[in-house]
Amino acid sequence: MADRIRIIRCLKDNYAFLVHDPATNEATLIDAPEAQPILAALDATGWQLARVLLTHHHWDHVDGLASIIEAHPAPVLGNAADMARLPELDRAFSPGDKLIDGTCAVFDAPGHTLGHVAFHFPNLQALFSADSLMTHGCGRLFEGTAADMFATLARFAELPDDTRVFSGHDYAAANLAFAANYAPEQDALAARQAELPRLATEGLPTTGTTLGSEKALNPYLRTHLPQVAEAAGIPGASPLEVFTEIRRRKDAA
Ligand SMILES: [Zn+2]
């Protein structure tokens, strides 16, 4: 399955993704932070761009779009609820819809922005979560409330543990350093801390961890654990209260 997903590094720390269908040679682009590396990836693979899916309206997820579709004309799809802020769409969808012959489910993922969506490809065991669930962390709450993001992550947590999570930025090292304050499983954390510098040296992506490993390391998926509430300084608090406090501390860090 891994060879059907191409991870493309863009800008300073963004990721875009191509999802390939070997039966048709068509590829779906998820987000368009920067044209040049995405055009280079299309050239290198020979994949035919069939559509672009947008997760949310922030400039660092859409800025490359015009140049990409000029070179590779393809329909642009985004959340109907956020049409006014997204680039011009050829087709609008809504959370709960199934795209690409039913192979891609649209998840509502508010918290970072209100119109943020995620894309789940069950056949590929892949979730493209952009700036909602991130590697060892979650996105900043620009528009939604802590309760919005908490509910978003709770929906993702119900997916199978072997689901690979592809997020929109490489914030893994900073997120992991922060997560260390809340992680009792020091072995898993230490192993990942040892691995990250090697990935950086070799230019390898940090995204694409499994949901199972995120449940072991990501403090925002562990707010139900008594030891995490204690580490947050609010023993006995509800998972949402713990989530809210951890997110507040991260924003203040
Ligand atoms: Zn964003």
Residues whose N, C-alpha, C, O or C-beta is under 5 A from the ligand:
A	BS01	ZN	H58 D131
